[in-house]
Amino acid sequence: MFAKLHQAWLKKRLKEPAYEFLLEPAADTDLVCFDCETTGLDTKTDKIVSLSAIKIRANQILTSQSLNLKFKQQVKINPESIVIHRLRNVDVEVGLEEAEAIKQFVEFIGSRPLVGYYLEFDVAMVNAVIKPWLGINLPNQKIEVSELYHKQFYQDWLQPEHEIFDLSFNAIMQKLKLPKVGQHDAFNDALMTAMIYVKLQNLAKP
């Protein structure tokens, strides 16, 4: 009952009727894993520099069905951020305008569930662009891989007293024995996060 009321409320607030598909059931069972590189860590003032999204179908990561976007920047990128993602100001002078890039992202994901690591941050960065445009935040289901990892390995009744929770990206990759393909690149991070999700799904199967 509440879910239906919430959907009706979102539909009423939606500014662009052409995007009602965000509020409808997905046309398939795919999920979308995505990652953003940004000018900094302030969701209110910083901007997206690059964004990559990859579809996951069952236990397959569809790298051939991915989206890679570079956002044209109107302000200088924080030097500390350049050290992390290695995208210089000159690298994003010819990127897509923010509105066009985020439109491509929304049309790519549809109403599919979203998968990510530190997903709350990436979704907040995206919503900062989507909310003024569409009038609503992304309504998609959100799946945080660090939560799945915690449930798989750190259940209270199984955890040794001496073991400390380590939910860092590197620790999760190491625990799951997954190969690193480079980090702090939106596509590589999205790919590795998708690998974490698929591995955890397989481990959770009886």
Residue frames as a rotation matrix with the C-alpha (Angstrom) as fourth column:
MET 1
0.569 0.822 0.000 0.00
0.822 -0.569 0.000 0.00
0.000 0.000 -1.000 0.00
PHE 2
0.516 -0.451 -0.728 2.74
0.108 -0.809 0.578 2.43
-0.849 -0.377 -0.369 1.01
ALA 3
-0.527 -0.779 0.339 4.77
0.414 0.113 0.903 1.54
-0.742 0.616 0.263 -2.08
LYS 4
-0.140 0.568 0.811 1.84
0.982 -0.029 0.189 2.38
0.131 0.823 -0.553 -4.36
LEU 5
0.831 0.443 -0.335 1.27
0.513 -0.844 0.157 5.69
-0.213 -0.302 -0.929 -2.61
HIS 6
0.138 -0.880 -0.455 4.94
0.100 -0.445 0.890 6.52
-0.985 -0.169 0.027 -2.90
GLN 7
-0.589 -0.316 0.744 4.94
0.715 0.224 0.662 5.71
-0.376 0.922 0.094 -6.62
ALA 8
0.350 0.813 0.465 1.89
0.912 -0.409 0.028 7.92
0.213 0.415 -0.885 -7.13
TRP 9
0.760 -0.127 -0.637 3.60
0.255 -0.844 0.472 10.74
-0.598 -0.521 -0.609 -5.23
LEU 10
-0.321 -0.947 -0.009 6.75
0.252 -0.094 0.963 10.41
-0.913 0.307 0.269 -7.37
LYS 11
-0.372 0.259 0.892 4.69
0.927 0.149 0.343 10.37
-0.044 0.954 -0.295 -10.57
LYS 12
0.717 0.696 -0.037 2.93
0.697 -0.717 0.020 13.56
-0.013 -0.040 -0.999 -9.52
ARG 13
0.589 -0.562 -0.581 6.25
-0.014 -0.725 0.688 15.30
-0.808 -0.398 -0.435 -8.84
LEU 14
-0.177 -0.689 0.703 7.91
0.738 0.380 0.558 14.07
-0.651 0.618 0.441 -12.05
LYS 15
-0.050 0.093 -0.994 8.52
-0.258 -0.963 -0.077 17.07
-0.965 0.253 0.072 -14.30
GLU 16
-0.483 -0.223 -0.847 9.11
-0.868 -0.004 0.497 15.11
-0.114 0.975 -0.192 -17.50
PRO 17
0.477 0.779 0.407 6.36
-0.692 0.618 -0.373 12.58
-0.542 -0.104 0.834 -18.40
ALA 18
0.569 -0.312 -0.761 8.73
-0.614 0.454 -0.645 10.98
0.547 0.835 0.067 -20.93
TYR 19
-0.517 -0.851 -0.097 10.69
-0.508 0.396 -0.765 9.60
0.689 -0.346 -0.636 -17.99
GLU 20
0.329 0.727 0.602 7.82
-0.943 0.228 0.241 7.77
0.038 -0.648 0.761 -16.31
PHE 21
0.559 -0.175 -0.810 9.66
-0.167 0.934 -0.317 4.56
0.812 0.312 0.493 -17.24
LEU 22
-0.563 -0.795 0.227 11.79
-0.356 -0.015 -0.934 5.19
0.746 -0.607 -0.275 -14.14
LEU 23
-0.472 0.488 0.734 8.70
-0.855 -0.051 -0.516 4.44
-0.214 -0.872 0.441 -12.06
GLU 24
0.617 0.697 -0.366 7.66
-0.775 0.618 -0.129 1.32
0.136 0.364 0.921 -13.96
PRO 25
0.646 -0.387 0.658 8.94
-0.053 0.837 0.545 -2.25
-0.761 -0.387 0.520 -13.56
ALA 26
-0.283 -0.847 -0.450 12.14
-0.667 -0.164 0.727 -2.90
-0.689 0.506 -0.518 -15.50
ALA 27
0.488 0.476 -0.731 11.79
-0.872 0.293 -0.392 -4.58
0.028 0.829 0.558 -18.87
ASP 28
0.308 -0.449 -0.839 14.35
-0.095 0.863 -0.497 -7.24
0.947 0.232 0.223 -17.87
THR 29
0.947 0.033 -0.321 16.09
0.296 0.308 0.904 -8.67
0.128 -0.951 0.282 -14.81
ASP 30
0.089 -0.971 0.222 19.42
0.634 -0.117 -0.765 -6.93
0.768 0.209 0.605 -15.42
LEU 31
0.691 -0.042 -0.722 21.12
0.582 -0.561 0.589 -4.83
-0.430 -0.827 -0.363 -12.79
VAL 32
0.621 -0.527 0.580 23.43
0.261 -0.559 -0.787 -1.88
0.739 0.640 -0.210 -13.39
CYS 33
0.412 -0.612 -0.675 26.68
0.841 -0.029 0.540 -1.36
-0.350 -0.790 0.503 -11.52
PHE 34
0.605 -0.191 0.773 28.00
0.426 -0.743 -0.516 2.19
0.673 0.641 -0.368 -11.72
ASP 35
0.180 -0.639 -0.748 30.75
0.904 -0.192 0.382 4.41
-0.388 -0.745 0.543 -10.37
CYS 36
0.909 0.107 0.403 31.56
0.263 -0.898 -0.354 8.13
0.324 0.428 -0.844 -10.49
GLU 37
-0.284 -0.910 -0.303 34.81
0.958 -0.255 -0.131 10.04
0.042 -0.327 0.944 -10.33
THR 38
0.731 0.680 0.057 34.25
0.657 -0.725 0.207 13.54
0.182 -0.114 -0.977 -8.96
THR 39
0.244 -0.622 0.744 35.96
0.023 -0.764 -0.645 16.87
0.970 0.174 -0.172 -8.35
GLY 40
-0.695 -0.432 0.576 35.82
-0.558 -0.182 -0.810 16.21
0.454 -0.884 -0.115 -4.61
LEU 41
-0.781 0.328 -0.532 33.78
0.483 0.857 -0.181 14.59
0.397 -0.398 -0.827 -1.84
ASP 42
-0.750 0.574 -0.330 31.23
-0.087 -0.580 -0.810 17.32
-0.656 -0.579 0.484 -1.14
THR 43
-0.510 0.601 0.615 27.93
0.828 0.537 0.162 16.22
-0.233 0.592 -0.772 -2.69
LYS 44
0.486 0.756 -0.439 26.59
0.622 -0.652 -0.433 19.79
-0.613 -0.062 -0.787 -2.56
THR 45
0.559 -0.325 -0.763 29.42
-0.420 -0.904 0.077 21.64
-0.715 0.277 -0.642 -4.27
ASP 46
-0.531 -0.844 0.082 31.50
-0.371 0.318 0.872 19.11
-0.762 0.432 -0.482 -6.20
LYS 47
0.353 0.610 -0.710 30.74
-0.888 -0.020 -0.459 17.76
-0.294 0.792 0.534 -9.67
ILE 48
0.640 -0.098 0.762 30.93
0.195 0.980 -0.039 14.48
-0.743 0.174 0.646 -11.55
VAL 49
-0.132 -0.777 -0.616 34.03
-0.714 -0.356 0.603 14.21
-0.687 0.520 -0.508 -13.75
SER 50
-0.609 -0.021 -0.793 33.38
-0.653 0.581 0.486 10.78
0.450 0.814 -0.367 -15.25
LEU 51
0.002 0.688 0.726 30.79
-0.793 0.443 -0.418 8.03
-0.609 -0.575 0.547 -14.86
SER 52
-0.694 -0.183 -0.696 30.75
-0.600 0.682 0.419 4.42
0.398 0.708 -0.583 -15.98
ALA 53
0.067 0.774 0.630 27.93
-0.836 0.388 -0.388 1.90
-0.544 -0.501 0.673 -15.79
ILE 54
-0.786 -0.350 -0.510 27.95
-0.562 0.749 0.351 -1.82
0.259 0.563 -0.785 -16.61
LYS 55
0.305 0.952 -0.025 25.02
-0.887 0.294 0.356 -4.22
0.346 -0.086 0.934 -16.87
ILE 56
-0.815 -0.422 0.398 24.93
-0.546 0.789 -0.282 -7.45
-0.195 -0.447 -0.873 -14.88
ARG 57
0.180 0.860 -0.478 22.77
-0.892 0.347 0.289 -10.32
0.414 0.374 0.830 -16.13
ALA 58
0.916 0.131 -0.379 22.46
0.055 0.895 0.442 -13.28
0.397 -0.426 0.813 -13.74
ASN 59
0.653 -0.743 -0.145 26.12
0.287 0.066 0.956 -14.03
-0.701 -0.666 0.256 -12.98
GLN 60
0.080 -0.601 0.796 27.48
0.996 0.020 -0.085 -12.42
0.035 0.799 0.600 -16.13
ILE 61
0.079 -0.163 -0.984 29.09
0.241 -0.954 0.177 -8.98
-0.967 -0.251 -0.036 -16.31
LEU 62
0.542 0.266 0.797 28.20
0.810 0.086 -0.580 -7.51
-0.223 0.960 -0.169 -19.69
THR 63
-0.188 -0.710 -0.678 31.20
0.382 -0.689 0.615 -5.31
-0.905 -0.143 0.401 -20.42
SER 64
-0.801 -0.053 0.597 29.97
0.598 -0.141 0.789 -5.02
0.043 0.989 0.145 -24.00
GLN 65
0.199 0.897 0.395 26.88
0.619 -0.428 0.659 -3.29
0.760 0.113 -0.640 -22.62
SER 66
-0.093 -0.343 -0.935 28.51
0.935 -0.353 0.036 -0.48
-0.342 -0.871 0.353 -20.71
LEU 67
0.774 0.328 0.542 28.29
0.470 -0.871 -0.144 3.29
0.425 0.366 -0.828 -20.62
ASN 68
-0.087 -0.863 -0.498 31.33
0.962 -0.203 0.184 5.54
-0.260 -0.463 0.848 -20.23
LEU 69
0.696 0.472 0.542 30.77
0.583 -0.811 -0.042 9.26
0.420 0.345 -0.839 -19.88
LYS 70
-0.493 -0.807 -0.327 33.15
0.870 -0.451 -0.199 12.16
0.013 -0.383 0.924 -19.43
PHE 71
0.581 0.779 -0.236 31.58
0.801 -0.599 -0.005 15.36
-0.146 -0.186 -0.972 -18.07
LYS 72
-0.059 -0.540 0.840 32.74
0.543 -0.723 -0.426 18.74
0.837 0.431 0.336 -19.36
GLN 73
-0.027 -0.040 -0.999 33.83
0.990 -0.141 -0.021 20.83
-0.140 -0.989 0.043 -16.38
GLN 74
0.613 0.314 0.725 32.88
0.425 -0.905 0.033 24.45
0.667 0.288 -0.687 -15.80
VAL 75
0.805 -0.387 0.449 35.18
-0.592 -0.573 0.567 24.83
0.038 -0.722 -0.691 -12.78
LYS 76
-0.112 -0.956 -0.271 38.71
-0.792 0.251 -0.557 23.68
0.600 0.152 -0.785 -12.01
ILE 77
0.635 0.253 -0.730 39.13
0.092 0.914 0.396 20.15
0.767 -0.318 0.557 -10.66
ASN 78
0.844 -0.304 0.442 40.49
-0.507 -0.187 0.841 19.87
-0.173 -0.934 -0.312 -7.12
PRO 79
0.054 -0.917 -0.396 44.23
-0.889 0.136 -0.436 18.98
0.454 0.375 -0.808 -7.36
GLU 80
-0.518 -0.215 0.828 43.76
-0.694 0.671 -0.260 16.25
-0.500 -0.709 -0.497 -4.74
SER 81
0.477 0.780 0.404 41.07
-0.295 0.576 -0.762 14.67
-0.828 0.244 0.505 -6.93
ILE 82
0.656 -0.317 -0.685 43.33
-0.724 -0.008 -0.689 14.77
0.213 0.948 -0.235 -9.98
VAL 83
-0.450 -0.861 0.237 45.90
-0.892 0.416 -0.178 12.71
0.055 -0.292 -0.955 -8.04
ILE 84
-0.296 0.420 0.858 43.20
-0.387 0.768 -0.509 10.09
-0.873 -0.483 -0.065 -7.37
HIS 85
0.517 0.651 0.555 41.43
0.217 0.528 -0.821 9.72
-0.828 0.545 0.131 -10.73
ARG 86
-0.438 -0.879 0.188 44.19
0.445 -0.031 0.895 11.18
-0.781 0.476 0.404 -12.96
LEU 87
0.210 0.525 0.825 41.76
0.965 -0.249 -0.088 13.27
0.160 0.814 -0.558 -15.01
ARG 88
-0.709 -0.541 -0.454 43.21
0.590 -0.806 0.039 16.73
-0.387 -0.240 0.890 -15.55
ASN 89
-0.012 0.713 -0.701 41.25
-0.029 -0.701 -0.713 19.86
-1.000 0.012 0.028 -16.40
VAL 90
-0.455 -0.234 -0.859 42.49
-0.814 -0.282 0.508 19.62
-0.361 0.930 -0.062 -19.99
ASP 91
-0.995 0.036 0.093 41.12
0.062 0.953 0.295 16.05
-0.078 0.300 -0.951 -20.19
VAL 92
-0.337 0.941 -0.020 37.51
0.838 0.290 -0.462 17.15
-0.429 -0.172 -0.887 -19.61
GLU 93
-0.609 0.074 -0.790 37.42
-0.231 -0.969 0.088 20.26
-0.759 0.236 0.607 -21.77
VAL 94
-0.670 0.336 -0.661 35.74
-0.695 0.027 0.718 18.26
0.259 0.941 0.216 -24.55
GLY 95
-0.931 0.359 0.060 33.43
0.294 0.838 -0.460 16.12
-0.215 -0.411 -0.886 -22.43
LEU 96
-0.306 0.914 0.265 29.65
0.691 0.022 0.722 16.06
0.655 0.404 -0.639 -22.59
GLU 97
-0.453 0.316 0.834 27.57
-0.554 -0.832 0.013 18.81
0.698 -0.456 0.552 -21.07
GLU 98
-0.922 0.026 0.386 26.29
-0.340 0.420 -0.841 17.72
-0.183 -0.907 -0.379 -17.68
ALA 99
-0.055 0.998 0.039 22.63
-0.758 -0.017 -0.652 17.64
-0.649 -0.066 0.758 -18.78
GLU 100
0.364 0.148 -0.919 23.35
-0.852 0.452 -0.265 15.46
0.376 0.880 0.291 -21.81
ALA 101
-0.635 -0.691 -0.346 25.59
-0.458 0.697 -0.551 13.08
0.622 -0.192 -0.759 -19.88
ILE 102
-0.818 0.340 0.464 23.08
-0.367 0.312 -0.876 12.53
-0.442 -0.887 -0.130 -17.10
LYS 103
0.231 0.904 -0.359 20.30
-0.901 0.060 -0.430 12.04
-0.368 0.423 0.828 -19.65
GLN 104
0.034 -0.306 -0.951 22.29
-0.689 0.682 -0.245 9.24
0.724 0.664 -0.188 -21.27
PHE 105
-0.911 -0.404 0.086 22.85
-0.318 0.554 -0.769 7.68
0.263 -0.728 -0.633 -17.86
VAL 106
-0.419 0.835 0.358 19.16
-0.617 0.027 -0.786 7.75
-0.666 -0.550 0.504 -16.92
GLU 107
0.445 0.604 -0.661 18.14
-0.895 0.273 -0.353 6.22
-0.032 0.749 0.662 -20.24
PHE 108
-0.317 -0.651 -0.690 20.81
-0.577 0.709 -0.404 3.52
0.752 0.270 -0.601 -19.87
ILE 109
-0.975 -0.134 0.178 19.78
-0.222 0.506 -0.833 2.40
0.022 -0.852 -0.523 -16.38
GLY 110
-0.266 0.951 -0.161 16.00
-0.082 0.144 0.986 2.69
0.961 0.275 0.040 -16.80
SER 111
0.448 0.507 0.736 14.31
-0.788 -0.165 0.593 1.39
0.422 -0.846 0.326 -13.66
ARG 112
0.415 -0.368 -0.832 16.84
0.198 0.929 -0.312 -1.39
0.888 -0.036 0.459 -13.06
PRO 113
0.941 -0.164 -0.296 18.37
0.296 -0.029 0.955 -1.90
-0.165 -0.986 0.022 -9.59
LEU 114
0.595 -0.771 0.226 21.67
-0.437 -0.546 -0.715 -0.10
0.674 0.327 -0.662 -9.05
VAL 115
0.795 -0.452 -0.404 24.77
0.601 0.671 0.433 -1.79
0.076 -0.588 0.806 -7.61
GLY 116
0.467 -0.694 0.548 27.76
-0.131 -0.667 -0.733 0.01
0.874 0.271 -0.403 -6.17
TYR 117
0.024 -0.541 -0.841 30.41
0.957 0.255 -0.137 0.46
0.288 -0.802 0.524 -3.51
TYR 118
-0.685 -0.069 -0.725 29.89
0.422 -0.849 -0.318 3.54
-0.594 -0.524 0.610 -1.35
LEU 119
-0.488 0.557 0.672 26.78
0.832 0.064 0.552 3.79
0.265 0.828 -0.495 -3.51
GLU 120
0.404 0.688 -0.603 25.16
0.844 -0.534 -0.043 6.44
-0.352 -0.492 -0.796 -1.34
PHE 121
-0.164 -0.567 -0.807 27.79
0.119 -0.824 0.554 8.96
-0.979 -0.006 0.203 -2.43
ASP 122
-0.940 -0.230 0.252 27.55
0.253 0.025 0.967 8.17
-0.229 0.973 0.035 -6.16
VAL 123
-0.183 0.955 0.235 23.74
0.955 0.116 0.274 8.30
0.234 0.274 -0.933 -6.07
ALA 124
0.368 0.286 -0.885 23.85
0.624 -0.782 0.007 11.63
-0.690 -0.555 -0.466 -4.23
MET 125
-0.582 -0.656 -0.480 26.15
0.026 -0.605 0.795 13.08
-0.813 0.451 0.369 -6.89
VAL 126
-0.857 0.324 0.401 23.82
0.484 0.234 0.843 11.90
0.179 0.917 -0.357 -9.64
ASN 127
0.073 0.966 -0.249 20.71
0.997 -0.067 0.033 13.10
0.016 -0.251 -0.968 -7.82
ALA 128
-0.184 -0.219 -0.958 22.23
0.392 -0.910 0.132 16.57
-0.901 -0.352 0.254 -7.52
VAL 129
-0.935 -0.140 -0.325 21.80
-0.242 -0.415 0.877 16.79
-0.257 0.899 0.354 -11.30
ILE 130
-0.758 0.652 -0.026 18.63
0.471 0.574 0.670 14.71
0.452 0.495 -0.742 -11.70
LYS 131
-0.315 0.690 -0.652 16.49
0.866 -0.071 -0.494 16.31
-0.387 -0.721 -0.575 -8.98
PRO 132
-0.411 0.168 -0.896 16.43
-0.134 -0.983 -0.123 19.85
-0.902 0.069 0.427 -10.49
TRP 133
-0.879 -0.003 -0.476 15.78
-0.476 0.010 0.879 18.33
0.002 1.000 -0.010 -13.93
LEU 134
-0.620 0.626 -0.474 13.15
0.167 0.695 0.699 15.67
0.767 0.354 -0.536 -13.22
GLY 135
0.002 0.640 0.768 11.84
-0.730 -0.524 0.438 16.85
0.683 -0.562 0.467 -9.87
ILE 136
0.936 0.272 0.225 12.60
-0.353 0.692 0.630 13.50
0.016 -0.669 0.743 -8.19
ASN 137
-0.116 -0.952 0.283 15.61
-0.878 0.232 0.418 11.53
-0.464 -0.200 -0.863 -7.03
LEU 138
-0.527 -0.127 -0.840 16.44
-0.614 0.741 0.274 8.21
0.588 0.660 -0.468 -8.64
PRO 139
0.314 0.748 0.585 13.73
-0.950 0.253 0.185 5.78
-0.009 -0.613 0.790 -7.44
ASN 140
0.262 -0.245 -0.933 15.75
-0.429 0.837 -0.340 2.69
0.865 0.489 0.115 -8.38
GLN 141
0.997 -0.032 -0.074 16.45
0.079 0.583 0.809 -0.06
0.017 -0.812 0.584 -5.85
LYS 142
0.397 -0.906 0.148 19.99
-0.758 -0.414 -0.504 0.33
0.518 0.088 -0.851 -4.49
ILE 143
0.949 -0.150 -0.277 22.32
0.240 0.915 0.325 -2.55
0.204 -0.375 0.904 -3.64
GLU 144
0.527 -0.791 0.311 25.44
-0.836 -0.548 0.024 -1.76
0.151 -0.273 -0.950 -1.60
VAL 145
0.447 -0.370 -0.815 28.09
-0.123 0.877 -0.465 -4.46
0.886 0.308 0.346 -2.05
SER 146
-0.644 -0.715 0.271 29.79
-0.370 -0.018 -0.929 -3.72
0.669 -0.699 -0.253 1.28
GLU 147
-0.108 0.700 0.706 26.50
-0.978 0.054 -0.203 -4.57
-0.180 -0.712 0.678 3.03
LEU 148
0.794 0.354 -0.493 26.25
-0.493 0.850 -0.184 -7.85
0.354 0.389 0.850 1.13
TYR 149
-0.036 -0.918 -0.396 29.86
-0.117 0.397 -0.910 -8.60
0.992 0.014 -0.122 2.04
HIS 150
-0.604 -0.153 0.782 29.22
-0.746 -0.237 -0.622 -7.83
0.280 -0.959 0.029 5.71
LYS 151
0.390 0.849 0.355 26.22
-0.905 0.426 -0.024 -10.16
-0.172 -0.312 0.934 5.79
GLN 152
0.707 -0.139 -0.693 28.22
-0.295 0.833 -0.468 -12.92
0.642 0.535 0.548 4.12
PHE 153
-0.001 -0.891 -0.455 31.31
0.287 0.435 -0.853 -12.82
0.958 -0.131 0.255 6.34
TYR 154
-0.868 -0.414 0.274 30.52
-0.079 -0.430 -0.899 -10.92
0.490 -0.802 0.341 9.53
GLN 155
0.277 0.955 -0.101 27.36
-0.086 0.129 0.988 -12.39
0.957 -0.265 0.118 10.97
ASP 156
0.201 -0.213 0.956 27.47
-0.881 -0.466 0.081 -11.75
0.428 -0.859 -0.282 14.71
TRP 157
0.746 0.173 0.643 27.15
-0.543 0.717 0.438 -15.36
-0.385 -0.676 0.629 15.74
LEU 158
0.871 -0.463 0.166 29.99
0.482 0.741 -0.467 -16.45
0.093 0.487 0.868 13.48
GLN 159
0.591 -0.655 0.471 32.48
-0.177 -0.675 -0.716 -13.61
0.787 0.340 -0.515 13.91
PRO 160
0.112 -0.644 -0.757 35.59
0.874 0.427 -0.233 -14.38
0.473 -0.635 0.610 15.99
GLU 161
0.767 0.241 -0.595 36.04
0.575 -0.671 0.469 -11.87
-0.287 -0.702 -0.652 18.80
HIS 162
-0.053 -0.908 -0.416 39.48
0.397 -0.401 0.826 -10.85
-0.916 -0.122 0.381 17.55
GLU 163
-0.419 -0.113 0.901 38.36
0.906 0.011 0.423 -10.19
-0.058 0.993 0.098 13.96
ILE 164
-0.428 0.196 -0.882 37.87
0.110 -0.958 -0.266 -6.56
-0.897 -0.211 0.388 12.99
PHE 165
0.607 0.692 0.392 35.44
0.548 -0.007 -0.836 -5.42
-0.576 0.722 -0.383 10.34
ASP 166
-0.533 -0.684 -0.497 37.33
-0.018 -0.579 0.815 -4.20
-0.846 0.444 0.296 7.26
LEU 167
0.397 0.801 0.447 34.93
0.567 0.169 -0.806 -3.07
-0.722 0.574 -0.387 4.58
SER 168
-0.033 -0.487 -0.873 37.51
-0.512 -0.741 0.433 -1.23
-0.858 0.462 -0.225 2.49
PHE 169
0.725 0.337 -0.601 37.44
-0.679 0.197 -0.708 -1.92
-0.120 0.921 0.371 -1.23
ASN 170
-0.101 -0.872 -0.479 40.90
-0.825 0.343 -0.450 -3.49
0.556 0.350 -0.754 -1.22
ALA 171
-0.683 -0.130 0.719 40.07
-0.631 0.601 -0.490 -5.72
-0.368 -0.789 -0.493 1.74
ILE 172
0.351 0.894 0.280 36.91
-0.495 0.430 -0.755 -6.99
-0.795 0.127 0.593 0.06
MET 173
0.620 -0.181 -0.763 38.74
-0.737 0.199 -0.646 -7.70
0.269 0.963 -0.010 -3.20
GLN 174
-0.460 -0.887 -0.037 41.47
-0.789 0.428 -0.440 -9.57
0.407 -0.173 -0.897 -1.32
LYS 175
-0.448 0.366 0.816 39.04
-0.591 0.563 -0.578 -11.60
-0.671 -0.741 -0.036 0.79
LEU 176
0.605 0.788 0.115 37.11
-0.372 0.408 -0.834 -12.66
-0.704 0.462 0.540 -2.30
LYS 177
-0.216 -0.820 0.530 40.34
0.272 0.471 0.839 -13.42
-0.938 0.325 0.121 -4.19
LEU 178
0.772 0.514 0.373 39.38
0.532 -0.204 -0.822 -11.19
-0.346 0.833 -0.432 -7.09
PRO 179
-0.198 -0.904 0.380 41.94
0.978 -0.160 0.131 -9.69
-0.058 0.397 0.916 -9.49
LYS 180
0.235 0.199 -0.951 42.45
0.259 -0.956 -0.136 -5.95
-0.937 -0.214 -0.276 -9.40
VAL 181
0.212 -0.097 0.973 42.26
0.977 0.049 -0.208 -4.24
-0.028 0.994 0.105 -12.78
GLY 182
-0.756 -0.440 0.484 43.39
0.428 -0.892 -0.143 -0.82
0.495 0.099 0.863 -11.63
GLN 183
0.007 0.768 -0.641 41.46
0.989 -0.099 -0.108 1.61
-0.146 -0.633 -0.760 -9.43
HIS 184
-0.067 0.118 -0.991 40.19
0.258 -0.957 -0.131 5.20
-0.964 -0.265 0.033 -9.33
ASP 185
-0.946 0.103 -0.308 39.02
-0.325 -0.247 0.913 4.95
0.018 0.963 0.267 -12.90
ALA 186
-0.220 0.955 0.201 35.23
-0.900 -0.119 -0.419 4.93
-0.376 -0.273 0.885 -13.19
PHE 187
0.400 0.391 -0.829 35.09
-0.755 0.653 -0.056 1.95
0.519 0.649 0.556 -15.56
ASN 188
-0.447 -0.653 -0.611 37.62
-0.148 0.728 -0.670 -0.16
0.882 -0.208 -0.422 -13.66
ASP 189
-0.903 0.135 0.409 35.93
-0.419 -0.060 -0.906 0.57
-0.098 -0.989 0.110 -10.34
ALA 190
0.095 0.993 -0.076 32.50
-0.972 0.077 -0.222 -0.28
-0.214 0.095 0.972 -11.77
LEU 191
0.224 -0.089 -0.971 33.90
-0.552 0.809 -0.202 -3.50
0.803 0.581 0.132 -13.25
MET 192
-0.756 -0.583 -0.297 35.53
-0.077 0.531 -0.844 -4.60
0.650 -0.615 -0.446 -9.99
THR 193
-0.654 0.609 0.449 32.40
-0.679 -0.209 -0.704 -3.73
-0.335 -0.765 0.550 -8.03
ALA 194
0.354 0.767 -0.535 30.37
-0.915 0.402 -0.030 -5.85
0.192 0.500 0.845 -10.43
MET 195
-0.183 -0.521 -0.834 32.85
-0.252 0.845 -0.472 -8.68
0.950 0.124 -0.286 -9.86
ILE 196
-0.946 -0.122 0.299 32.33
-0.309 0.068 -0.949 -8.34
0.095 -0.990 -0.102 -6.09
TYR 197
-0.159 0.976 0.150 28.56
-0.937 -0.101 -0.334 -8.48
-0.311 -0.194 0.931 -6.52
VAL 198
0.402 0.308 -0.862 28.62
-0.699 0.712 -0.071 -11.59
0.592 0.631 0.502 -8.73
LYS 199
-0.535 -0.675 -0.508 31.07
-0.136 0.662 -0.737 -13.38
0.834 -0.325 -0.447 -6.42
LEU 200
-0.863 0.249 0.440 28.95
-0.476 -0.110 -0.872 -12.64
-0.169 -0.962 0.214 -3.36
GLN 201
0.162 0.963 -0.216 25.82
-0.984 0.142 -0.104 -13.82
-0.070 0.229 0.971 -5.13
ASN 202
0.191 -0.165 -0.968 27.52
-0.414 0.880 -0.232 -17.11
0.890 0.445 0.100 -5.96
LEU 203
-0.831 -0.548 -0.098 28.77
-0.110 0.334 -0.936 -17.52
0.545 -0.767 -0.338 -2.38
ALA 204
-0.602 0.662 0.447 25.28
-0.753 -0.283 -0.594 -16.88
-0.267 -0.694 0.669 -1.01
LYS 205
0.146 0.676 -0.722 23.77
-0.812 0.499 0.304 -19.71
0.566 0.542 0.622 -3.03
PRO 206
0.479 0.069 0.875 23.07
-0.719 0.603 0.346 -22.86
-0.503 -0.795 0.338 -0.96
